Amino acid sequence: MNKPKYWLYRHGNIPFRGDYLQAKLETPIEHDDNRLCHFKQGDKTFTIKSPAQVESFGKEFELTYSINPNHPTPDYYPESYSFDLYSERLINLVDKFGVKFEHFPVKLIDKKGKPINNLKYNIFHFMEDVVDGMDQEKSEWVGDFHIGIPRLVLDYNKFEHRPMILLDHLYIRLIRDDLKQEIIKLGITGFGFLDPLKYRSGKYGFPPNFED
């Protein structure tokens, strides 16, 4: 079986003038006793279980973020909650690769509340099912998240080689190498990548910087 390379990925920490770049979620949030998240956007309320849920967010979903329009604008923009904020060209790329997702345009404002109309970003909602893709023996996984693993080894016979996957047990996302290479080729910004063999967690410590 052909074994495509996979990489862990996340948005990169982008230092800027002594701080890190981040879009601030301005939409008010309420959490109820059923662990549902209610986002109050004007006269509308959008309710979801979690940003990581596989189920659709619904036909409508809108959030407001504040950014400084004079700061860098990476395609994968770090934000203050747990959503993924993608530029339109990044949305178009993952769509081209057949990733299962939905997306919702966000409203951007500056710190004074003035709309920013020349920048277009979307909530990227990943909707692929969780896959059992870890080689548990080679990864030394004992079933305890707190113990963790000293490395991540994939078992390619256990899952479909989708362009993006969400791995069971650790609940981390990986990206296939051809999509990573296209991101680099197109100059799409904001990503950090890490070889799975360098990943560690739990008692083995924190993973190194995502700089591969």
Protein Blocks (a to p, Z undefined) as FASTA:
>chain_A
ZZddddddddddddeehiacddddfbdcdddfkopacddehjbccddfbfkbmbdfbjbd
cddddddfkbccdfbdcdfblbdcddfklmmmmmmnopacdddddddddfkopacfkbcc
dddddfbdcddfbcfklnopghiaklopabdcddfklpccdfbdcdehjlpacddfklmm
mmmmnopahiacddfklgcehjnopadddfZZ
